[in-house]
Amino acid sequence: MKVIIAGSTGMVGQLVLKTCIGSENIDKVVSIVRKPSGTSHHKLSEVVIENLEDYANHGHLFKNVDGAFFCIGVYTGQVPDAEFRKITVNYAVAFAEKLKLESPEATLCLLSGAGADRTERSRTSFARYKGMAENQISTLELKFHSFRPAYIYPDVPRKEPNIGYSILRVFYPLLKLFGKKYSIQSVQLAEAMVNVAMNGADKEILENDDILRYAK
């Protein structure tokens, strides 16, 4: 299989990349980044693209793709609203449109989020823009699966983006007690995304408990 990943330097994307490289079923991995990551492997082709709304000169990267992963994202409040919408909606849709054009039979896995609102009426920009991205990609009629994880526990140590995530990390063992709807480990999420890309899933929207079913 050949797969393509956008966002392989993020918390989840880096684990998707690692899982793909380690899979015996995947022999070629294309990673689209905005800055060189320093990662190298004989399966990996890393391509730096500054404008992630324009793939006009990069169609060859999307040819003969079996599985695709869009894992780019920013946290609410990190950037101005217009930039947040561009990253969340425009980048994701541009990636999906190019995939549809060059590899229409590919399976696309989108890293969305719990609460994504397909009515596009939410007062929360995160929910509204994630819903917009899902809606626009869904109309392309790809083999498309939107992953809506709840709290993602970072298995790889990181600097938390804000105090809220620092608190959630501390209380994660307690959060787990509330059941499968409320949290997932980053490794589990990555494994589920790769499994779905290779084998498909029974629904387009995968909520947290659905995602756990597809993890190893």
N, CA, C and O of each residue as an XYZ file, in Angstrom:
864
protein
N       0.820     -1.201      0.000
C       0.000      0.000      0.000
C       0.859      1.258      0.000
O       1.971      1.273      0.527
N       0.323      2.297     -0.595
C       0.917      3.618     -0.509
C      -0.025      4.511      0.280
O      -1.231      4.522      0.036
N       0.531      5.263      1.231
C      -0.281      6.187      2.015
C       0.331      7.573      1.954
O       1.522      7.733      1.684
N      -0.501      8.571      2.208
C      -0.044      9.957      2.260
C      -0.579     10.588      3.541
O      -1.730     10.372      3.919
N       0.271     11.369      4.203
C      -0.074     11.963      5.494
C       0.191     13.460      5.453
O       1.251     13.897      5.006
N      -0.769     14.238      5.917
C      -0.555     15.663      6.154
C      -0.645     15.883      7.659
O      -1.653     15.554      8.284
N       0.411     16.440      8.233
C       0.411     16.681      9.675
C       1.155     15.636     10.472
O       0.762     15.319     11.595
N       2.227     15.092      9.912
C       2.924     13.984     10.575
C       3.867     14.431     11.685
O       4.568     13.600     12.262
N       3.899     15.719     11.996
C       4.738     16.186     13.102
C       3.920     16.503     14.347
O       4.483     16.843     15.387
N       2.594     16.395     14.251
C       1.731     16.663     15.394
C       1.632     15.480     16.339
O       2.202     14.420     16.084
N       0.904     15.667     17.432
C       0.800     14.631     18.456
C       0.280     13.316     17.895
O       0.841     12.256     18.173
N      -0.784     13.379     17.112
C      -1.359     12.158     16.539
C      -0.674     11.799     15.230
O      -0.397     10.627     14.971
N      -0.400     12.803     14.403
C       0.208     12.546     13.104
C       1.535     11.826     13.184
O       1.821     10.965     12.351
N       2.357     12.161     14.175
C       3.650     11.495     14.287
C       3.486     10.013     14.617
O       4.313      9.191     14.223
N       2.423      9.676     15.338
C       2.168      8.275     15.665
C       1.547      7.539     14.487
O       1.797      6.350     14.291
N       0.729      8.251     13.693
C       0.219      7.664     12.451
C       1.394      7.331     11.533
O       1.450      6.247     10.954
N       2.327      8.267     11.406
C       3.518      8.042     10.581
C       4.308      6.832     11.079
O       4.689      5.970     10.287
N       4.551      6.767     12.371
C       5.311      5.651     12.949
C       4.603      4.329     12.708
O       5.246      3.331     12.383
N       3.286      4.313     12.863
C       2.514      3.089     12.663
C       2.555      2.652     11.206
O       2.672      1.461     10.916
N       2.460      3.606     10.292
C       2.514      3.282      8.861
C       3.878      2.733      8.475
O       3.969      1.746      7.745
N       4.923      3.359      8.956
C       6.274      2.889      8.644
C       6.490      1.477      9.183
O       7.180      0.671      8.559
N       5.903      1.178     10.341
C       6.082     -0.134     10.954
C       5.180     -1.216     10.403
O       5.337     -2.385     10.754
N       4.224     -0.847      9.535
C       3.283     -1.826      8.998
C       3.888     -2.617      7.838
O       4.494     -2.046      6.931
N       3.716     -3.934      7.881
C       4.188     -4.779      6.787
C       3.339     -4.600      5.530
O       3.763     -4.966      4.434
N       2.139     -4.038      5.689
C       1.229     -3.867      4.556
C       1.431     -2.549      3.814
O       0.826     -2.325      2.766
N       2.268     -1.688      4.348
C       2.512     -0.380      3.739
C       3.976     -0.297      3.310
O       4.886     -0.459      4.122
N       4.180     -0.045      2.027
C       5.560     -0.005      1.534
C       6.019      1.379      1.094
O       7.201      1.580      0.815
N       5.080      2.349      1.028
C       5.467      3.706      0.660
C       4.644      4.700      1.453
O       3.418      4.608      1.509
N       5.335      5.655      2.067
C       4.676      6.685      2.874
C       5.128      8.054      2.387
O       6.321      8.354      2.377
N       4.173      8.878      1.984
C       4.452     10.261      1.602
C       3.991     11.164      2.744
O       2.833     11.106      3.160
N       4.883     11.983      3.240
C       4.556     12.888      4.341
C       4.686     14.328      3.868
O       5.757     14.764      3.445
N       3.570     15.065      3.945
C       3.559     16.476      3.565
C       3.768     17.321      4.813
O       3.000     17.233      5.770
N       4.811     18.139      4.793
C       5.141     18.984      5.949
C       5.399     20.415      5.480
O       5.658     20.661      4.302
N       5.324     21.344      6.417
C       5.643     22.733      6.090
C       7.096     23.056      6.401
O       7.657     24.003      5.848
N       7.703     22.280      7.277
C       9.116     22.422      7.597
C       9.735     21.028      7.680
O       9.063     20.093      8.116
N      10.988     20.862      7.277
C      11.635     19.550      7.370
C      11.596     19.026      8.800
O      11.861     19.764      9.749
N      11.264     17.746      8.946
C      11.137     17.169     10.284
C      12.409     16.480     10.762
O      12.601     16.279     11.961
N      13.266     16.123      9.829
C      14.475     15.382     10.185
C      14.264     13.887     10.245
O      15.209     13.140     10.501
N      13.031     13.430     10.012
C      12.730     11.999     10.027
C      13.137     11.370      8.701
O      12.891     11.939      7.638
N      13.757     10.201      8.766
C      14.147      9.506      7.543
C      13.894      8.013      7.697
O      14.046      7.450      8.781
N      13.507      7.386      6.597
C      13.267      5.943      6.552
C      13.173      5.559      5.084
O      12.785      6.372      4.246
N      13.530      4.317      4.776
C      13.527      3.931      3.363
C      12.123      3.919      2.756
O      11.984      4.011      1.536
N      11.092      3.810      3.576
C       9.713      3.865      3.080
C       9.210      5.298      2.885
O       8.236      5.528      2.168
N       9.872      6.245      3.520
C       9.342      7.596      3.666
C       9.860      8.572      2.621
O      11.061      8.651      2.366
N       8.929      9.319      2.016
C       9.257     10.460      1.164
C       8.637     11.686      1.818
O       7.415     11.839      1.820
N       9.465     12.554      2.368
C       8.972     13.764      3.010
C       9.060     14.929      2.038
O      10.109     15.178      1.445
N       7.943     15.643      1.880
C       7.876     16.731      0.915
C       7.441     18.013      1.635
O       6.408     18.036      2.304
N       8.228     19.063      1.494
C       7.908     20.347      2.106
C       7.038     21.150      1.143
O       7.433     21.416      0.008
N       5.850     21.532      1.607
C       4.930     22.363      0.830
C       4.486     23.509      1.716
O       3.887     23.281      2.767
N       4.764     24.720      1.317
C       4.453     25.881      2.155
C       2.978     26.254      2.098
O       2.390     26.613      3.118
N       2.374     26.172      0.913
C       0.971     26.552      0.760
C       0.104     25.303      0.716
O       0.033     24.632     -0.314
N      -0.548     24.991      1.816
C      -1.332     23.763      1.903
C      -2.759     23.937      1.389
O      -3.614     23.079      1.610
N      -3.008     25.044      0.708
C      -4.268     25.219     -0.004
C      -4.104     24.977     -1.499
O      -5.085     25.000     -2.243
N      -2.874     24.744     -1.942
C      -2.595     24.644     -3.371
C      -1.667     23.464     -3.661
O      -0.478     23.503     -3.342
N      -2.223     22.418     -4.268
C      -1.431     21.240     -4.637
C      -1.294     21.112     -6.157
O      -1.062     20.019     -6.675
N      -1.439     22.243     -6.870
C      -1.428     22.213     -8.332
C      -0.155     21.577     -8.900
O      -0.198     20.908     -9.932
N       0.957     21.788     -8.233
C       2.226     21.256     -8.732
C       2.658     19.972     -8.034
O       3.800     19.531     -8.167
N       1.721     19.375     -7.282
C       2.099     18.199     -6.489
C       1.163     17.011     -6.706
O       1.035     16.147     -5.838
N       0.515     16.974     -7.857
C      -0.426     15.896     -8.131
C       0.189     14.522     -8.069
O      -0.472     13.556     -7.688
N       1.466     14.426     -8.446
C       2.137     13.119     -8.460
C       2.195     12.487     -7.070
O       2.240     11.263     -6.945
N       2.195     13.308     -6.040
C       2.261     12.769     -4.674
C       0.997     11.985     -4.328
O       1.038     11.058     -3.518
N      -0.119     12.356     -4.941
C      -1.419     11.774     -4.615
C      -1.814     10.617     -5.535
O      -2.875     10.020     -5.356
N      -0.980     10.302     -6.500
C      -1.312      9.219     -7.433
C      -1.070      7.850     -6.790
O      -0.114      7.660     -6.038
N      -1.951      6.911     -7.102
C      -1.823      5.510     -6.641
C      -1.810      5.386     -5.119
O      -1.172      4.493     -4.561
N      -2.522      6.295     -4.461
C      -2.625      6.267     -3.002
C      -3.761      5.341     -2.580
O      -4.842      5.366     -3.167
N      -3.510      4.533     -1.568
C      -4.534      3.644     -1.013
C      -5.178      4.230      0.240
O      -6.387      4.113      0.440
N      -4.369      4.855      1.072
C      -4.874      5.432      2.314
C      -4.300      6.819      2.546
O      -3.127      7.065      2.264
N      -5.123      7.726      3.060
C      -4.682      9.101      3.301
C      -5.111      9.547      4.688
O      -6.158      9.141      5.193
N      -4.279     10.392      5.297
C      -4.533     10.869      6.652
C      -4.341     12.380      6.695
O      -3.287     12.894      6.320
N      -5.377     13.087      7.158
C      -5.228     14.517      7.381
C      -5.254     14.758      8.884
O      -6.296     14.623      9.526
N      -4.098     15.117      9.440
C      -3.954     15.248     10.896
C      -3.524     16.651     11.319
O      -3.119     16.855     12.463
N      -3.608     17.604     10.417
C      -3.214     18.974     10.752
C      -4.304     19.646     11.587
O      -5.496     19.517     11.308
N      -3.868     20.354     12.599
C      -4.840     21.070     13.424
C      -4.153     22.017     14.384
O      -2.957     21.892     14.650
N      -4.911     22.956     14.898
C      -4.422     23.876     15.937
C      -5.461     23.944     17.040
O      -6.638     23.665     16.814
N      -5.027     24.311     18.218
C      -5.945     24.432     19.342
C      -6.661     25.777     19.297
O      -6.103     26.774     18.840
N      -7.888     25.793     19.770
C      -8.669     27.022     19.827
C      -7.913     28.094     20.600
O      -7.415     27.850     21.698
N      -7.836     29.277     20.014
C      -7.167     30.391     20.676
C      -5.707     30.545     20.326
O      -5.093     31.553     20.677
N      -5.130     29.558     19.636
C      -3.713     29.643     19.286
C      -3.454     30.627     18.145
O      -2.391     31.246     18.079
N      -4.431     30.767     17.249
C      -4.289     31.648     16.092
C      -5.582     32.451     15.923
O      -6.609     32.071     16.485
N      -5.558     33.544     15.170
C      -6.790     34.306     14.902
C      -7.837     33.430     14.214
O      -7.513     32.414     13.599
N      -9.096     33.847     14.332
C     -10.192     33.025     13.824
C     -10.066     32.723     12.337
O     -10.311     31.592     11.917
N      -9.689     33.709     11.538
C      -9.567     33.478     10.094
C      -8.515     32.419      9.789
O      -8.703     31.586      8.902
N      -7.415     32.454     10.519
C      -6.356     31.453     10.336
C      -6.821     30.092     10.824
O      -6.510     29.066     10.219
N      -7.562     30.089     11.915
C      -8.096     28.834     12.460
C      -9.014     28.161     11.433
O      -8.947     26.949     11.228
N      -9.867     28.959     10.794
C     -10.762     28.399      9.770
C      -9.975     27.892      8.563
O     -10.288     26.835      8.017
N      -8.962     28.640      8.150
C      -8.170     28.224      6.987
C      -7.491     26.882      7.230
O      -7.501     26.009      6.362
N      -6.905     26.722      8.406
C      -6.211     25.476      8.729
C      -7.196     24.323      8.868
O      -6.955     23.224      8.368
N      -8.299     24.581      9.548
C      -9.257     23.520      9.861
C     -10.091     23.099      8.656
O     -10.341     21.912      8.445
N     -10.514     24.071      7.879
C     -11.408     23.784      6.752
C     -10.659     23.756      5.420
O     -10.646     22.730      4.741
N     -10.034     24.874      5.043
C      -9.429     24.988      3.715
C      -8.333     23.961      3.470
O      -8.291     23.325      2.416
N      -7.442     23.801      4.452
C      -6.350     22.847      4.277
C      -6.885     21.428      4.099
O      -6.430     20.682      3.231
N      -7.851     21.071      4.931
C      -8.398     19.708      4.883
C      -9.111     19.454      3.563
O      -8.941     18.395      2.958
N      -9.903     20.411      3.115
C     -10.667     20.238      1.879
C      -9.745     20.206      0.668
O      -9.957     19.401     -0.239
N      -8.734     21.057      0.630
C      -7.788     21.060     -0.487
C      -7.079     19.714     -0.599
O      -6.889     19.198     -1.700
N      -6.694     19.156      0.525
C      -6.045     17.837      0.563
C      -6.993     16.773      0.023
O      -6.594     15.938     -0.790
N      -8.243     16.800      0.470
C      -9.231     15.808      0.044
C      -9.560     15.937     -1.436
O      -9.714     14.933     -2.131
N      -9.665     17.158     -1.915
C      -9.983     17.365     -3.332
C      -8.881     16.828     -4.234
O      -9.167     16.229     -5.271
N      -7.642     17.033     -3.857
C      -6.537     16.522     -4.672
C      -6.494     15.004     -4.623
O      -6.194     14.353     -5.624
N      -6.790     14.448     -3.472
C      -6.847     12.995     -3.340
C      -7.943     12.426     -4.241
O      -7.731     11.426     -4.926
N      -9.099     13.056     -4.239
C     -10.216     12.612     -5.072
C      -9.846     12.644     -6.546
O     -10.211     11.742     -7.300
N      -9.125     13.676     -6.956
C      -8.739     13.839     -8.353
C      -7.736     12.782     -8.797
O      -7.850     12.235     -9.894
N      -6.765     12.497     -7.955
C      -5.662     11.618     -8.358
C      -5.851     10.161     -7.944
O      -5.371      9.262     -8.634
N      -6.542      9.909     -6.828
C      -6.751      8.531     -6.338
C      -8.170      8.410     -5.794
O      -8.360      8.329     -4.580
N      -9.163      8.397     -6.669
C     -10.566      8.427     -6.223
C     -11.012      7.228     -5.406
O     -12.045      7.291     -4.740
N     -10.253      6.128     -5.440
C     -10.620      4.935     -4.671
C      -9.934      4.876     -3.318
O     -10.115      3.912     -2.574
N      -9.153      5.888     -2.993
C      -8.421      5.896     -1.722
C      -9.372      6.096     -0.548
O     -10.473      6.624     -0.703
N      -8.928      5.667      0.621
C      -9.662      5.892      1.867
C      -9.037      7.061      2.603
O      -7.834      7.067      2.862
N      -9.849      8.050      2.939
C      -9.366      9.236      3.641
C      -9.814      9.225      5.092
O     -11.001      9.079      5.387
N      -8.854      9.380      5.994
C      -9.122      9.463      7.428
C      -8.824     10.889      7.898
O      -7.686     11.352      7.824
N      -9.851     11.567      8.376
C      -9.728     12.943      8.851
C      -9.715     12.978     10.372
O     -10.599     12.414     11.018
N      -8.717     13.637     10.942
C      -8.700     13.843     12.388
C      -9.583     15.040     12.697
O      -9.170     16.185     12.514
N     -10.796     14.778     13.166
C     -11.759     15.816     13.514
C     -11.760     15.955     15.029
O     -10.687     16.016     15.630
N     -12.904     16.006     15.656
C     -12.940     16.125     17.103
C     -14.341     15.955     17.643
O     -15.321     16.191     16.936
N     -14.435     15.550     18.886
C     -15.742     15.386     19.531
C     -16.493     16.705     19.500
O     -15.926     17.762     19.778
N     -17.770     16.635     19.159
C     -18.587     17.829     19.118
C     -18.618     18.532     17.785
O     -19.279     19.561     17.650
N     -17.912     17.999     16.780
C     -17.951     18.600     15.442
C     -19.410     18.749     15.003
O     -20.185     17.795     15.069
N     -19.772     19.940     14.561
C     -21.169     20.271     14.311
C     -21.453     20.411     12.821
O     -21.069     21.399     12.195
N     -22.128     19.411     12.260
C     -22.427     19.449     10.830
C     -23.579     20.388     10.482
O     -23.855     20.607      9.303
N     -24.248     20.938     11.472
C     -25.227     21.983     11.161
C     -24.512     23.310     10.889
O     -25.086     24.231     10.306
N     -23.250     23.390     11.321
C     -22.405     24.575     11.150
C     -22.978     25.796     11.869
O     -22.745     26.934     11.462
N     -23.726     25.545     12.936
C     -24.351     26.635     13.682
C     -23.758     26.830     15.072
O     -24.149     27.756     15.784
N     -22.849     25.997     15.457
C     -22.294     26.081     16.802
C     -21.622     27.424     17.046
O     -21.009     27.995     16.144
N     -21.742     27.921     18.265
C     -21.066     29.153     18.638
C     -19.576     28.914     18.869
O     -18.785     29.856     18.921
N     -19.210     27.651     19.005
C     -17.804     27.293     19.203
C     -17.134     27.115     17.850
O     -17.565     26.286     17.048
N     -16.087     27.885     17.590
C     -15.445     27.844     16.274
C     -14.887     26.458     15.971
O     -14.948     26.008     14.827
N     -14.347     25.779     16.974
C     -13.806     24.443     16.756
C     -14.882     23.515     16.203
O     -14.668     22.846     15.192
N     -16.035     23.472     16.865
C     -17.116     22.583     16.445
C     -17.664     22.993     15.080
O     -17.932     22.139     14.235
N     -17.828     24.276     14.869
C     -18.400     24.778     13.615
C     -17.478     24.475     12.427
O     -17.939     23.995     11.391
N     -16.189     24.753     12.572
C     -15.257     24.568     11.461
C     -14.959     23.091     11.201
O     -14.772     22.687     10.053
N     -14.917     22.296     12.251
C     -14.741     20.858     12.031
C     -15.947     20.304     11.275
O     -15.796     19.466     10.386
N     -17.138     20.773     11.628
C     -18.340     20.352     10.921
C     -18.312     20.767      9.456
O     -18.713     20.001      8.579
N     -17.837     21.982      9.196
C     -17.712     22.456      7.813
C     -16.776     21.559      7.013
O     -17.092     21.162      5.891
N     -15.636     21.246      7.589
C     -14.667     20.390      6.894
C     -15.279     19.023      6.590
O     -15.146     18.513      5.478
N     -15.945     18.436      7.573
C     -16.586     17.147      7.362
C     -17.614     17.213      6.245
O     -17.651     16.339      5.379
N     -18.445     18.241      6.262
C     -19.494     18.380      5.255
C     -18.915     18.485      3.850
O     -19.365     17.802      2.930
N     -17.926     19.337      3.694
C     -17.369     19.561      2.362
C     -16.640     18.332      1.830
O     -16.705     18.033      0.638
N     -15.952     17.631      2.708
C     -15.250     16.419      2.268
C     -16.243     15.308      1.966
O     -16.043     14.531      1.032
N     -17.303     15.229      2.741
C     -18.298     14.183      2.536
C     -18.926     14.276      1.149
O     -19.260     13.250      0.556
N     -19.091     15.490      0.622
C     -19.710     15.658     -0.697
C     -18.817     15.161     -1.835
O     -19.289     14.992     -2.959
N     -17.546     14.929     -1.558
C     -16.630     14.466     -2.603
C     -16.825     12.989     -2.925
O     -16.310     12.490     -3.926
N     -17.569     12.298     -2.076
C     -17.882     10.873     -2.278
C     -16.620     10.005     -2.340
O     -16.518      9.084     -3.150
N     -15.679     10.321     -1.475
C     -14.530      9.455     -1.234
C     -14.925      8.377     -0.232
O     -16.004      8.435      0.359
N     -14.061      7.406     -0.046
C     -14.184      6.501      1.088
C     -13.645      7.299      2.278
O     -12.443      7.322      2.540
N     -14.543      7.935      2.969
C     -14.176      8.958      3.946
C     -14.643      8.588      5.344
O     -15.786      8.177      5.548
N     -13.730      8.742      6.309
C     -14.060      8.486      7.708
C     -13.539      9.630      8.567
O     -12.356      9.968      8.526
N     -14.437     10.216      9.341
C     -14.081     11.314     10.225
C     -13.935     10.787     11.645
O     -14.866     10.198     12.193
N     -12.775     10.999     12.233
C     -12.481     10.532     13.584
C     -12.725     11.666     14.566
O     -12.128     12.737     14.463
N     -13.621     11.410     15.528
C     -13.994     12.418     16.508
C     -13.600     11.986     17.922
O     -14.461     11.623     18.723
N     -12.312     12.023     18.227
C     -11.892     11.622     19.569
C     -12.322     12.630     20.620
O     -12.477     13.817     20.332
N     -12.511     12.149     21.834
C     -12.739     13.023     22.984
C     -11.358     13.469     23.478
O     -10.508     13.825     22.662
N     -11.118     13.459     24.781
C      -9.795     13.846     25.280
C      -8.761     12.820     24.824
O      -8.939     11.619     25.023
N      -7.679     13.303     24.209
C      -6.601     12.425     23.734
C      -5.451     12.486     24.730
O      -4.827     13.531     24.913
N      -5.182     11.362     25.364
C      -4.061     11.301     26.304
C      -2.769     11.132     25.514
O      -2.640     10.162     24.767
N      -1.799     12.054     25.656
C      -0.565     11.977     24.868
C       0.408     10.933     25.419
O       1.030     11.145     26.460
N       0.535      9.816     24.722
C       1.479      8.778     25.158
C       2.922      9.242     25.052
O       3.773      8.830     25.841
N       3.196     10.102     24.074
C       4.529     10.687     23.943
C       4.556     11.982     24.745
O       3.736     12.866     24.500
N       5.481     12.117     25.698
C       5.538     13.329     26.529
C       5.618     14.597     25.673
O       6.305     14.621     24.651
N       4.919     15.634     26.094
C       4.902     16.884     25.346
C       4.660     18.037     26.293
O       4.276     17.838     27.445
N       4.887     19.256     25.799
C       4.519     20.446     26.529
C       3.051     20.704     26.248
O       2.674     20.917     25.096
N       2.219     20.689     27.273
C       0.787     20.861     27.072
C       0.481     22.265     26.558
O       1.125     23.227     26.975
N      -0.503     22.394     25.649
C      -0.794     23.691     25.021
C      -1.424     24.718     25.945
O      -1.329     25.919     25.690
N      -2.066     24.265     27.016
C      -2.677     25.205     27.949
C      -2.928     24.512     29.287
O      -2.721     23.306     29.416
N      -3.372     25.273     30.272
C      -3.560     24.744     31.625
C      -4.647     23.681     31.660
O      -4.574     22.741     32.451
N      -5.665     23.827     30.798
C      -6.744     22.848     30.770
C      -6.239     21.453     30.429
O      -6.638     20.468     31.050
N      -5.356     21.380     29.434
C      -4.813     20.076     29.048
C      -3.856     19.538     30.107
O      -3.743     18.324     30.279
N      -3.176     20.417     30.809
C      -2.305     19.980     31.905
C      -3.126     19.310     33.005
O      -2.720     18.296     33.574
N      -4.285     19.895     33.290
C      -5.169     19.336     34.309
C      -5.751     18.000     33.847
O      -5.800     17.039     34.614
N      -6.187     17.949     32.601
C      -6.750     16.700     32.073
C      -5.730     15.571     32.096
O      -6.079     14.423     32.370
N      -4.483     15.888     31.813
C      -3.446     14.849     31.831
C      -3.298     14.255     33.231
O      -3.151     13.044     33.393
N      -3.338     15.116     34.226
C      -3.206     14.651     35.610
C      -4.384     13.768     36.001
O      -4.209     12.754     36.677
N      -5.582     14.153     35.575
C      -6.782     13.436     35.983
C      -7.220     12.366     34.979
O      -8.326     11.834     35.078
N      -6.351     12.054     34.014
C      -6.693     11.050     33.015
C      -7.093      9.698     33.621
O      -8.084      9.121     33.175
N      -6.365      9.163     34.621
C      -6.792      7.877     35.202
C      -8.226      7.911     35.724
O      -8.952      6.923     35.615
N      -8.636      9.049     36.290
C     -10.008      9.185     36.767
C     -10.981      9.287     35.590
O     -12.070      8.712     35.619
N     -10.577     10.018     34.564
C     -11.425     10.190     33.380
C     -11.714      8.845     32.713
O     -12.814      8.623     32.208
N     -10.733      7.958     32.713
C     -10.914      6.635     32.103
C     -12.052      5.856     32.755
O     -12.709      5.040     32.109
N     -12.275      6.116     34.032
C     -13.308      5.380     34.768
C     -14.714      5.698     34.269
O     -15.644      4.926     34.502
N     -14.873      6.819     33.591
C     -16.189      7.223     33.099
C     -16.605      6.479     31.833
O     -17.744      6.607     31.384
N     -15.679      5.695     31.248
C     -16.052      4.879     30.101
C     -15.388      5.282     28.799
O     -14.561      6.192     28.755
N     -15.773      4.579     27.735
C     -15.096      4.698     26.448
C     -15.485      5.923     25.635
O     -14.924      6.149     24.562
N     -16.418      6.706     26.114
C     -16.850      7.874     25.349
C     -16.014      9.120     25.620
O     -16.118     10.108     24.894
N     -15.184      9.077     26.664
C     -14.618     10.323     27.150
C     -13.111     10.489     26.970
O     -12.597     11.591     27.162
N     -12.391      9.435     26.609
C     -10.944      9.581     26.451
C     -10.384      8.456     25.608
O     -10.997      7.399     25.456
N      -9.194      8.708     25.058
C      -8.493      7.717     24.250
C      -7.008      8.046     24.304
O      -6.640      9.217     24.400
N      -6.161      7.045     24.244
C      -4.723      7.277     24.194
C      -4.333      7.621     22.757
O      -4.938      7.126     21.807
N      -3.324      8.468     22.610
C      -2.901      8.886     21.270
C      -2.450      7.700     20.425
O      -2.675      7.684     19.215
N      -1.824      6.718     21.040
C      -1.391      5.523     20.304
C      -2.598      4.745     19.793
O      -2.585      4.249     18.666
N      -3.633      4.636     20.609
C      -4.849      3.941     20.186
C      -5.504      4.643     19.007
O      -5.968      3.993     18.071
N      -5.540      5.966     19.054
C      -6.147      6.743     17.972
C      -5.380      6.530     16.669
O      -5.983      6.320     15.617
N      -4.066      6.585     16.740
C      -3.249      6.391     15.545
C      -3.441      4.989     14.972
O      -3.579      4.822     13.760
N      -3.451      3.993     15.837
C      -3.642      2.612     15.381
C      -5.001      2.443     14.708
O      -5.112      1.774     13.681
N      -6.019      3.044     15.282
C      -7.359      2.944     14.705
C      -7.411      3.600     13.336
O      -8.021      3.056     12.415
N      -6.790      4.748     13.188
C      -6.797      5.443     11.911
C      -6.112      4.607     10.824
O      -6.601      4.518      9.698
N      -5.006      4.013     11.165
C      -4.295      3.189     10.180
C      -5.097      1.933      9.853
O      -5.168      1.530      8.691
N      -5.691      1.321     10.848
C      -6.510      0.128     10.600
C      -7.687      0.440      9.688
O      -8.011     -0.347      8.799
N      -8.325      1.578      9.901
C      -9.462      1.959      9.062
C      -9.005      2.291      7.643
O      -9.682      1.948      6.674
N      -7.870      2.951      7.526
C      -7.351      3.268      6.193
C      -7.090      2.004      5.385
O      -7.278      1.986      4.169
N      -6.658      0.951      6.064
C      -6.340     -0.292      5.378
C      -7.554     -1.189      5.169
O      -7.641     -1.900      4.168
N      -8.489     -1.154      6.114
C      -9.588     -2.132      6.091
C     -10.987     -1.540      6.023
O     -11.960     -2.279      5.875
N     -11.107     -0.216      6.128
C     -12.415      0.414      6.096
C     -13.099      0.380      7.454
O     -12.578     -0.180      8.418
N     -14.290      0.999      7.510
C     -15.090      1.042      8.737
C     -16.559      0.988      8.359
O     -16.915      1.141      7.190
N     -17.409      0.770      9.354
C     -18.828      0.566      9.075
C     -19.641      1.858      9.073
O     -20.852      1.820      8.857
N     -18.993      3.006      9.309
C     -19.709      4.285      9.293
C     -18.740      5.405      8.952
O     -17.525      5.250      9.075
N     -19.293      6.541      8.520
C     -18.445      7.670      8.139
C     -17.926      8.415      9.359
O     -16.747      8.763      9.420
N     -18.796      8.661     10.324
C     -18.403      9.386     11.524
C     -18.088      8.395     12.635
O     -18.931      7.579     13.008
N     -16.883      8.469     13.157
C     -16.452      7.561     14.225
C     -16.238      8.376     15.494
O     -15.287      9.149     15.603
N     -17.142      8.184     16.447
C     -17.004      8.842     17.746
C     -15.982      8.083     18.593
O     -15.452      7.057     18.165
N     -15.711      8.592     19.790
C     -14.625      8.044     20.601
C     -14.749      6.538     20.837
O     -13.775      5.803     20.676
N     -15.949      6.074     21.220
C     -16.111      4.640     21.480
C     -16.010      3.820     20.197
O     -15.571      2.671     20.237
N     -16.412      4.393     19.055
C     -16.245      3.703     17.773
C     -14.762      3.546     17.450
O     -14.319      2.484     17.014
N     -13.999      4.624     17.672
C     -12.572      4.592     17.361
C     -11.867      3.492     18.137
O     -11.019      2.786     17.591
N     -12.216      3.346     19.403
C     -11.576      2.325     20.232
C     -11.807      0.917     19.686
O     -10.976      0.032     19.887
N     -12.925      0.706     19.000
C     -13.183     -0.605     18.416
C     -12.203     -0.938     17.312
O     -11.932     -2.109     17.047
N     -11.669      0.088     16.665
C     -10.762     -0.142     15.539
C      -9.292     -0.085     15.942
O      -8.413     -0.314     15.112
N      -9.023      0.215     17.197
C      -7.648      0.161     17.697
C      -7.307     -1.291     17.997
O      -8.199     -2.113     18.208
N      -6.028     -1.603     18.017
C      -5.613     -2.986     18.305
C      -6.004     -3.343     19.728
O      -5.749     -4.460     20.178
